[in-house]
Amino acid sequence: MNSGDHGIGPERIEPPGYGKPGMSEEVAKADLCMASDDSAYMVGENLILCGGMASI
C-alpha cells in the first residue's frame, strides 16, 4: 500500500442499485404487499422503488 493509498477508489466501491430498470412485476409485488395484511402495521410511509438508485 502506498502512503497515499487508503484503500478507497473506484475499483473498490460498488455502485448502488441493480444496474437495470425496474420491471412492472417488481413494482406489482410491492403494491401487493402494501395492499395485503402484511403491511397492516405501516402507517403514513413513503415506499421508494428505485432499485437503490436513490442512494447515489
C-alpha positions as CSV (number, residue, x, y, z in Angstrom):
1,M,0.0,0.0,0.0
2,N,1.4,3.4,-1.0
3,S,1.4,6.2,1.6
4,G,-1.3,8.0,-0.4
5,D,-3.4,4.8,-0.9
6,H,-6.1,4.5,1.8
7,G,-7.9,1.6,0.1
8,I,-10.6,3.9,-1.3
9,G,-11.0,4.1,-5.0
10,P,-13.5,3.5,-7.8
11,E,-12.2,-0.1,-8.2
12,R,-13.1,-0.9,-4.6
13,I,-16.5,0.7,-4.4
14,E,-19.6,-1.0,-5.8
15,P,-22.1,1.5,-7.3
16,P,-25.5,1.4,-5.7
17,G,-28.5,0.0,-7.5
18,Y,-29.1,-3.1,-9.6
19,G,-27.9,-1.5,-12.8
20,K,-31.2,-2.2,-14.6
21,P,-34.6,-0.6,-14.9
22,G,-37.3,-1.9,-12.7
23,M,-39.8,-4.4,-14.1
24,S,-43.5,-4.0,-13.7
25,E,-43.6,-7.3,-11.9
26,E,-41.2,-6.0,-9.3
27,V,-43.4,-2.9,-8.7
28,A,-46.5,-5.1,-8.6
29,K,-45.0,-7.2,-5.8
30,A,-44.6,-4.1,-3.7
31,D,-48.1,-2.9,-4.5
32,L,-49.5,-6.3,-3.5
33,C,-47.6,-6.2,-0.2
34,M,-48.9,-2.8,0.6
35,A,-52.5,-3.9,-0.2
36,S,-52.2,-7.0,2.0
37,D,-52.4,-7.6,5.7
38,D,-48.6,-7.9,5.8
39,S,-48.5,-4.1,5.8
40,A,-51.2,-3.6,8.4
41,Y,-48.7,-2.0,10.9
42,M,-47.4,0.5,8.3
43,V,-48.9,4.0,8.6
44,G,-48.0,7.0,6.5
45,E,-44.9,5.7,4.9
46,N,-43.4,6.5,1.5
47,L,-42.3,3.5,-0.4
48,I,-39.5,4.3,-2.8
49,L,-39.0,1.7,-5.5
50,C,-35.8,2.8,-7.2
51,G,-33.5,-0.3,-7.1
52,G,-31.1,1.5,-4.8
53,M,-30.5,4.5,-7.1
54,A,-31.8,6.9,-4.5
55,S,-28.7,6.3,-2.5
56,I,-26.4,7.9,-5.2
